[in-house]
Amino acid sequence: MIEHNNQIGSRYKKTSYRKFLISNQVYLFYKIELQVIYVVLFWDNKRNPTNLDIVLSF
């Protein structure tokens, strides 16, 4: 789905990452550079969201 519509996910804050809801519990975080889609992270929504910012800052 992302390959055919790379704007399908919403932008995560003011980062280059986008997020896409896979299920009620899991988000897929990805970013696109040139013609490549990078799957960065699968995030369990039960986890502390502060930790998400820390993980994505690397």
DSSP file (Angstrom, degrees, kcal/mol; ACC not computed):
  #  RESIDUE AA STRUCTURE BP1 BP2  ACC     N-H-->O    O-->H-N    N-H-->O    O-->H-N    TCO  KAPPA ALPHA  PHI   PSI    X-CA   Y-CA   Z-CA
    1    1 A M     >        0   0    0      0, 0.0     4,-1.7     0, 0.0     3,-0.2   0.000 360.0 360.0 360.0 -41.6    0.0    0.0    0.0
    2    2 A I  T  4  +     0   0    0      1,-0.2     6,-0.2     2,-0.2     7,-0.1   0.873 360.0  58.4 -66.3 -36.1    2.8    2.4    0.9
    3    3 A E  T  4 S+     0   0    0      1,-0.2     3,-0.3     2,-0.1    -1,-0.2   0.880 112.0  39.9 -60.5 -38.2    4.5    1.7   -2.4
    4    4 A H  T  4 S+     0   0    0      1,-0.3     2,-0.2    -3,-0.2    -1,-0.2   0.747 134.0  20.1 -84.9 -24.7    1.5    2.8   -4.4
    5    5 A N    ><  -     0   0    0     -4,-1.7     3,-1.8     1,-0.1    -1,-0.3  -0.704  64.1-178.5-145.2  88.0    0.6    5.8   -2.2
    6    6 A N  T 3  S+     0   0    0     -3,-0.3     3,-0.3     1,-0.3    -4,-0.1   0.562  82.1  61.9 -71.0  -5.4    3.6    6.9   -0.1
    7    7 A Q  T 3  S+     0   0    0      1,-0.2    -1,-0.3    -5,-0.1     4,-0.1   0.234  71.4 105.5 -97.3  13.0    1.5    9.6    1.6
    8    8 A I  S <  S+     0   0    0     -3,-1.8     2,-0.2    -6,-0.2    -1,-0.2   0.837  71.0  63.2 -64.5 -34.3   -0.9    7.0    3.1
    9    9 A G  S    S-     0   0    0     -3,-0.3     2,-0.3    -4,-0.2    11,-0.2  -0.509  90.3-111.3 -88.3 160.1    0.6    7.5    6.6
   10   10 A S  E     -A   19   0A   0      9,-1.8     9,-2.9    -2,-0.2     2,-0.2  -0.633  36.5-100.1 -89.7 151.1    0.5   10.6    8.6
   11   11 A R  E     -A   18   0A   0     -2,-0.3     2,-0.8     7,-0.2     7,-0.3  -0.464  33.1-127.4 -68.9 136.9    3.6   12.6    9.3
   12   12 A Y    >   -     0   0    0      5,-2.5     3,-1.8    -2,-0.2     5,-0.3  -0.791  59.0 -62.7 -92.3 110.5    5.0   12.0   12.8
   13   13 A K  T 3  S-     0   0    0     -2,-0.8    -2,-0.0     1,-0.2     2,-0.0  -0.197 104.6 -34.5  48.5-135.3    5.4   15.3   14.5
   14   14 A K  T 3  S+     0   0    0     -3,-0.0    -1,-0.2     2,-0.0     2,-0.2  -0.295 111.2 107.9-110.4  47.6    8.0   17.4   12.6
   15   15 A T  S <  S-     0   0    0     -3,-1.8    -3,-0.1     2,-0.3    41,-0.0  -0.566  82.4-109.8-112.7 178.1   10.2   14.5   11.6
   16   16 A S  S    S+     0   0    0     -2,-0.2    16,-0.5    -5,-0.1     2,-0.2   0.419  88.3 102.3 -86.5   1.4   10.9   12.8    8.3
   17   17 A Y        -     0   0    0     -5,-0.3    -5,-2.5    14,-0.1     2,-0.3  -0.554  54.7-160.8 -87.2 149.8    9.0    9.7    9.6
   18   18 A R  E     -AB  11  30A   0     12,-3.2    12,-2.6    -7,-0.3     2,-0.4  -0.924   8.5-145.2-122.6 153.2    5.5    8.8    8.7
   19   19 A K  E     -AB  10  29A   0     -9,-2.9    -9,-1.8    -2,-0.3     2,-0.4  -0.937   9.8-169.3-124.1 146.8    3.2    6.4   10.7
   20   20 A F  E     - B   0  28A   0      8,-2.2     8,-2.8    -2,-0.4     2,-0.5  -0.994  24.4-126.8-136.3 124.3    0.7    3.9    9.5
   21   21 A L  E     + B   0  27A   0     -2,-0.4     6,-0.2     6,-0.2     3,-0.1  -0.602  28.6 173.5 -76.2 117.6   -1.8    2.1   11.7
   22   22 A I  E     -     0   0A   0      4,-2.4     2,-0.3    -2,-0.5    -1,-0.2   0.859  69.7 -16.9 -89.9 -43.8   -1.6   -1.6   11.1
   23   23 A S  E >  S- B   0  26A   0      3,-1.5     3,-0.5     0, 0.0    -1,-0.3  -0.860  82.9 -83.4-146.8-179.7   -3.9   -2.7   14.0
   24   24 A N  T 3  S+     0   0    0     -2,-0.3     3,-0.1     1,-0.2    -3,-0.0   0.763 129.6  37.9 -62.1 -22.5   -5.3   -1.0   17.1
   25   25 A Q  T 3  S+     0   0    0      1,-0.1    20,-3.5    19,-0.1     2,-0.4   0.587 111.1  59.5-104.4 -11.8   -2.1   -1.9   18.9
   26   26 A V  E <   -BC  23  44A   0     -3,-0.5    -4,-2.4    18,-0.2    -3,-1.5  -0.968  50.8-169.6-134.2 130.6    0.6   -1.4   16.3
   27   27 A Y  E     -BC  21  43A   0     16,-2.3    16,-3.1    -2,-0.4     2,-0.5  -0.891  17.0-142.9-107.1 145.2    1.9    1.5   14.2
   28   28 A L  E     -BC  20  42A   0     -8,-2.8    -8,-2.2    -2,-0.4     2,-0.5  -0.942  15.0-157.9-102.7 125.7    4.4    1.0   11.4
   29   29 A F  E     +BC  19  41A   0     12,-3.3    11,-2.4    -2,-0.5    12,-1.7  -0.900  23.0 158.5-105.0 134.2    6.9    3.9   11.2
   30   30 A Y  E     -BC  18  39A   0    -12,-2.6   -12,-3.2    -2,-0.5     2,-0.3  -0.942  23.8-155.9-146.4 165.3    8.6    4.5    7.9
   31   31 A K  E     - C   0  38A   0      7,-1.9     7,-3.3    -2,-0.3     2,-0.5  -0.981  12.6-138.4-143.4 157.2   10.5    7.1    5.9
   32   32 A I  E     + C   0  37A   0    -16,-0.5     2,-0.4    -2,-0.3     5,-0.2  -0.964  16.5 179.8-121.1 127.2   11.1    7.6    2.2
   33   33 A E  E >   - C   0  36A   0      3,-2.2     3,-2.5    -2,-0.5     2,-0.3  -0.990  67.3 -43.8-127.2 122.3   14.3    8.8    0.7
   34   34 A L  T 3  S-     0   0    0     -2,-0.4    -2,-0.0     1,-0.3     0, 0.0  -0.441 125.2 -24.6  55.6-116.0   14.5    9.2   -3.1
   35   35 A Q  T 3  S+     0   0    0     -2,-0.3     2,-0.4    -3,-0.1    -1,-0.3   0.175 117.4  99.7-108.9  16.3   12.7    6.0   -4.4
   36   36 A V  E <   -C   33   0A   0     -3,-2.5    -3,-2.2     2,-0.0     2,-0.6  -0.884  57.5-152.0-112.1 133.1   13.3    3.8   -1.3
   37   37 A I  E     -C   32   0A   0     -2,-0.4     2,-0.6    -5,-0.2    -5,-0.2  -0.910  13.9-159.4-100.4 120.3   10.9    3.1    1.5
   38   38 A Y  E     -C   31   0A   0     -7,-3.3    -7,-1.9    -2,-0.6     2,-0.7  -0.896   9.2-147.4-102.8 119.6   12.6    2.4    4.8
   39   39 A V  E     +C   30   0A   0     -2,-0.6    -9,-0.2    -9,-0.2     3,-0.1  -0.782  25.2 173.1 -82.3 117.3   10.7    0.5    7.4
   40   40 A V  E     -     0   0A   0    -11,-2.4     2,-0.3    -2,-0.7   -10,-0.2   0.848  50.1  -9.1 -97.6 -40.7   12.0    1.9   10.6
   41   41 A L  E     -C   29   0A   0    -12,-1.7   -12,-3.3     2,-0.0     2,-0.5  -0.986  39.9-142.8-164.4 141.7   10.0    0.5   13.4
   42   42 A F  E     -C   28   0A   0     -2,-0.3     2,-0.5   -14,-0.2   -14,-0.2  -0.977  34.4-158.7-104.6 123.4    6.9   -1.4   14.5
   43   43 A W  E     -C   27   0A   0    -16,-3.1   -16,-2.3    -2,-0.5     2,-0.6  -0.914  14.9-141.4-116.0 123.7    5.6    0.3   17.6
   44   44 A D  E >   -C   26   0A   0     -2,-0.5     3,-2.1   -18,-0.2   -18,-0.2  -0.704  15.5-145.2 -76.6 118.3    3.3   -1.3   20.2
   45   45 A N  T 3  S+     0   0    0    -20,-3.5    -1,-0.1    -2,-0.6   -19,-0.1   0.588  93.1  70.4 -66.7  -9.3    0.9    1.5   21.3
   46   46 A K  T 3  S+     0   0    0    -21,-0.4    -1,-0.3     2,-0.1   -20,-0.1   0.662  83.3  92.7 -78.7 -15.6    0.8    0.2   24.8
   47   47 A R  S <  S-     0   0    0     -3,-2.1     5,-0.0     1,-0.1    -4,-0.0  -0.297  96.3 -82.0 -77.5 163.5    4.4    1.4   25.3
   48   48 A N    >>  -     0   0    0      1,-0.2     3,-1.0     2,-0.0     4,-0.8  -0.490  33.7-145.3 -65.6 121.5    5.4    4.8   26.7
   49   49 A P  H 3> S+     0   0    0      0, 0.0     4,-1.3     0, 0.0    -1,-0.2   0.742  96.0  66.8 -65.1 -22.0    5.2    7.3   23.9
   50   50 A T  H 3> S+     0   0    0      1,-0.2     4,-1.4     2,-0.2     3,-0.1   0.881  97.1  54.6 -63.5 -36.8    8.2    9.2   25.4
   51   51 A N  H <> S+     0   0    0     -3,-1.0     4,-2.6     1,-0.2    -1,-0.2   0.818  99.7  61.9 -65.7 -30.2   10.3    6.2   24.5
   52   52 A L  H  X S+     0   0    0     -4,-0.8     4,-2.5     1,-0.2    -1,-0.2   0.923 102.2  49.9 -61.9 -44.6    9.2    6.4   20.9
   53   53 A D  H  X S+     0   0    0     -4,-1.3     4,-0.7     1,-0.2    -1,-0.2   0.877 111.2  50.0 -61.3 -36.9   10.7    9.9   20.6
   54   54 A I  H >< S+     0   0    0     -4,-1.4     3,-0.6     2,-0.2     4,-0.4   0.931 111.4  47.3 -67.3 -45.3   13.9    8.6   22.0
   55   55 A V  H >< S+     0   0    0     -4,-2.6     3,-1.1     1,-0.2    -2,-0.2   0.906 113.0  48.7 -63.5 -42.5   14.0    5.6   19.6
   56   56 A L  H 3< S+     0   0    0     -4,-2.5    -1,-0.2     1,-0.2    -2,-0.2   0.600  96.5  72.3 -76.8  -9.9   13.3    7.7   16.6
   57   57 A S  T <<        0   0    0     -4,-0.7    -1,-0.2    -3,-0.6    -2,-0.2   0.628 360.0 360.0 -79.6 -11.4   15.9   10.3   17.4
   58   58 A F    <         0   0    0     -3,-1.1    -1,-0.2    -4,-0.4    -2,-0.1   0.467 360.0 360.0 -78.0 360.0   18.8    7.9   16.5
